[in-house]
Amino acid sequence: MVRFPSLVKIAILPIKHVIEINKTGNDKSIFSGAEGKLLEVISSALRFQHDIVISPDGELGRLNKSGNWTGIIGLIQRDQADLGLSFLAITEKRQEVVDFTSSYTIQGVTFLVEKPGTIRGAGTFIYPFDAITWVSTAAILVCLPFIFAFFPNIRINILKLLIDLFGSLLRQPLEIKDNSLKSKFLVISWLIFSMIISFGYSACLLSFITLPLHEQPIRNFLELSNAVKKGTHKCLMLKGISTISFLINAEEEYLRFLGQSVEENEWYYEASDTLNEKIITKNTAVSNIQFNLQMLNAKLTSDSYLLSDDVLVSWKIGIAVRKSFCCKRALDTVIGRISNAGLVEKFQREELQNIRRTSLLNEASIETEKQITLDDLSGALIIIAAGLTLSLFVFLSEILYYRINTVGKIL
């Protein structure tokens, strides 16, 4: 049995809360972060010391245009390191130049984007129903008086009947002096319809007034690609991540467009900015593996950001191993035990909790009182103005109707 080396060169890409290097008093390196804790457990189990090699270009590892590998993968390929980790995805191209241990976690690639702002309150009274419902209600309201006009027993002005029917939508009494079966059927049908519309509108209006309305956010990669195509958003990706190559070679046209846009415009961010709140703005989506985005979202603390449920691709994550390394089987055994014990998930939960705890402590605890602005009341004021205008119209219509009937009787 081959003995595990006492000193192992390990290539890493330091990322806060993922893998960090801390120096002790005797100049010994101790790792922290989700991956750092994993490395500490592995080194303790196999009893080896580590010599750290940091990725010189700040990349995980990709095949560049000159045909050379960058980042951690390049260091291992050139025998400058024995192992490498920092949430490295196991891909076919990478396996051509390095080996990988068995996977210890699976990470899906998604994106984090800021939610759009709230919809202005001026048109709140329109929102309870969609356009089709409004048009259908108006069409029924206009057509019904003409249907009543065909009944010989009903002698009523169409305009007055239209106003009465509209009044019933506003919960006013409806009086039609006709006892025929057909007339009763229409009246009962209309009263049921007006009750459903009236109560449904009132209930929905109260909910819309109580909570602010938000515009529709970007929920999946198709919508993100369309937003990039329209020029309203851009998509940032970690420099050197294998997802870009996956997008460019995807079968779906919208994914290829997204990948090409990222590459042509160089929409990259460095690993050191993984938890930098400044990389995500109103018109920018940040794409990465789920754990990194969960950390960024936890640091933001605000609920104005959306972590998409749409997973572009799921990567198996493992430790990269030099092709000629002697003891990959021993690594696989230890990693298998760690995975079965659920330690990887435990380390990730701990880091997320630490970020949330720190973010809450840094968050200002002073509660500010917000003043009511004219914009907050604009919806209610518009409803009042519309009601008064409609009342004035009905009042003038009644005067006009009375004058016409009076003149007709005199003549």
Number of C-alpha atoms within 10 A of each C-alpha: 4 7 9 16 14 11 13 16 17 24 28 30 24 20 20 19 23 23 22 19 17 11 10 9 6 6 8 12 16 15 18 20 21 26 23 23 21 20 21 17 16 16 18 11 11 15 14 15 17 20 14 16 18 18 20 13 14 19 22 27 24 22 17 10 7 6 8 12 22 21 22 30 32 23 24 26 22 13 15 15 25 24 29 29 23 21 26 24 26 22 13 9 11 21 14 10 17 24 22 23 20 21 18 22 15 15 19 17 20 23 28 25 25 20 19 16 14 11 13 15 19 17 13 20 19 14 14 18 15 9 11 9 12 12 12 11 14 12 11 12 19 18 11 17 20 14 12 20 15 10 13 8 13 15 13 13 11 16 14 15 21 16 17 18 24 17 14 17 20 14 14 11 11 17 11 14 12 15 10 11 9 11 18 14 11 14 19 11 11 19 18 12 14 21 15 13 16 15 14 13 16 14 11 15 17 13 12 16 16 9 8 14 16 12 11 11 16 22 17 16 20 16 13 24 23 16 17 20 15 10 10 12 18 22 25 22 24 23 21 23 18 21 22 22 16 15 21 20 14 14 10 11 14 19 21 19 18 23 23 17 19 20 17 8 11 13 17 18 16 15 19 13 14 22 21 14 12 8 14 19 14 14 16 19 24 24 23 21 23 21 20 22 21 19 23 23 23 21 20 20 15 9 10 12 18 17 22 19 15 14 15 18 14 15 20 17 21 23 26 31 26 23 18 11 15 14 14 20 11 15 19 18 12 17 24 15 12 17 15 11 11 12 18 18 14 11 19 21 15 14 19 22 13 16 21 19 15 13 15 15 10 9 11 8 8 6 6 6 6 6 7 8 8 11 12 15 13 16 19 17 14 15 16 12 12 12 12 12 12 12 12 12 12 14 12 12 15 14 12 12 14 12 12 11 12 11 9 9 8 6 6
